[in-house]
Amino acid sequence: MSEPHAETGTPAPRRRRLNRKLAPWLFLAPGALMFLIYVLIPIVESMWISFFQWDGLSAKTWVGLSNYLELLDDDAFYTSLKNNVIWLVLYMLAIPFGLFIALFLNQTVRGIRIYKSLFFFPFVISQVVVGLIFSWFYAPGFGLFFELTKWLDGTGIAILANPNTVTYGIIAAGLWPQIAYCMILYLTGLNAVAPDQIEAARLDGAKGIKMLWYVVLPQLRPATFIAVVVTVIGALRSFDLVSIMTDGGPFGSSRVLSYYMYEQALSEYGYRMGYGAAIAVVLFAIMMIFISGFIWKMWRDERGL
Amino acid sequence: MNILKTTALVALMGSIAIPAMAEQRVLKLFTDASDPAPKAAFEQLVKGFEAENPDVKVEVNTFDHEGYKTAIRNFLTADSPDLANWYAGNRMAPFVNAGQFTDVSDVWEENGLKDSLGSALKSMTIDGKQWGVPYTYYQWGIYYNKDLYKKAGVDVPKTWDEFISNCKKFKEMGVDCLTTGTKALWPAAGIFDYLDLRTNGYDFHMKLTGGEIPWTDDRVRAVFAEWKKVLPYTTKNVAAIDWQDAVSNIVQGKAANYVMGNFAVATFKDGGMTNDTLGFMDFPTINPDIPRAEEAPTDTIHIPAGAKNKEDAKKFLAYVAKADVQTKMNETLGQLPINKNSSVGDDPFLQAGFKILSTADGGIAQFFDRDAPAQMAKAGMEGFQEFMAYPDHLDAILDRLEKVRQRVYKN
């Protein structure tokens, strides 16, 4: 079909073909450029800095792998790593809770929208505010939670002053908005559940848990996937709540990797850029495991379609 | 439209005005004096200097107090002002060592500051040179609730043993003898500093914060042994309490004593305390053979290495060092002047502070996080916080601090 054109030497189709190849890249260019400048280059730079000893002011000194060797012998690093794992595991609770609330709210009752927005509310307010509210809630002396436990056991439990409970206290605060987030994802997903399949399943006698497990959940798979992705990433980059509620304390027991990195590199008592960068590289490596897993799954799904 | 016109007009006027003011030299001052009192004090200072030097115009750029600590690292290397606020002691060491501050020994020499600012000379000197001029400090000590002392029928203690025996009385009343709030870590360091200054003295404390003495030393253990005596009478869960919340423990009569700096007086008074109900005492004696040392963090002004107008900046430093200037400035600040020829306002807490600081023959420490380098300070203060909650972790804490010491002071 294109042969005659080619013979007459009209460049139009070739240009069109060229355009078709070029256009996506042109559209991608601004984003790709931003990504390069603000994401990729800083990643490489951080890796490079992690081989230096540098206070941000004087000249950098090459120290090779010694920042990483120091990490291996650093209790605070292991505390942060352990807390990151606890965060990762417990943060996952947001998904079943979110699903449960979404199922509960997915009814046609008068004023349901008001209830939905009330449940969504914690996700709208800033993490800083969430952190403050929960610190007051836990505060020894006047916090509601503290007074409640004082009424129960006589002395009161100061969650944020105890190294064994502090991380769980912060995660509980973090779950509050995260559950709301997962709930919204599932509410949207529930809109897309095919009513005829529900109807058919009902005719076959499915109900309750079985209906949920075999009919509804499979249709919610895309929502679940997104919920897992945002929750894993949310757990790994947890920083603001730790900073607001405890500053990593008491005595560093609620640190997570991102907060420890900030402490070492940028806080008042830190300015060890190299060491902070080394922590960042470790965190990045952990995140890469998950992110490449997700990307691999998405790629596989898309090819399957 | 209007805005556009105005901007254009302003720009036009600016372009005419600048050449006309060419003879007037500009001095850029960056400061963290963002709270009301320091801000007023700096405005006053600048006005006074400009009146004395009509050919110099001081441009003040005020930063938020906490943000300044980050900002200074950026503006020193990028776009230096002619003058910048900072702190004495080890806090200025990184900037001095990185060549970011100007040597101002000549200002000290020409104006006889080594005599008039003598008490701060040590903390302003690195490598035998002076790197800035101090303008204010304030005392630390114990603030207490006078009503509770009356109710318990005890006297203000002179020795640590008396203090502990008072604590028993307070405990019977259901009152915490000592309170603090260590969420931000540093209040715990105030207690440690005083216990060490009273147990081992100034020179030992300076060597310890300077990294010359191992944390596992028996003399360090002795400090914690003294601390342990007061732990049963200390407020619980201090690790989750802000220092201001601990102030309300004193105000509400839930606690009797609080080791704090003089800046807390304003907070006590906001809470409703007066000169009749709030008391101040010097930290009690532990070892009577040791000359009394005190703690008084010093605020300073420096000339960055990249300053464009060093001539006038040095004039400014000489002006800040003057006795009458420091008197006036510290009246506004509600703090103490460094210049020994200055006078202090009639505030009873400042009078008491002036008295104990000017007679401290042991020496004047800055504060744990200004005497020790940043990383050591952080690890140390975390250790103190942990010790207050778990005194039996002491061995592990000291081993950890020793590990940090060996790394931090290596270079």
Interface residues (C-beta under 8 A of the other chain):
Chain A: D55 G56 L57 S58 E70 D75 Y138 A139 P140 G141 T155 A158 I159 L160 A161 N162 P163 T246 D247 G249 P250 F251 G252 E263 L266 E268 Y269 G270 Y271 R272
Chain B: K69 T70 R73 L76 T77 P94 F95 N97 A98 G99 Q100 K183 A184 L185 K236 N237 V238 A239 A240 I241 D245 N249 D369 A374 Q375 A377 K378 E382 G383 Q385 E386 A389 R400 R407
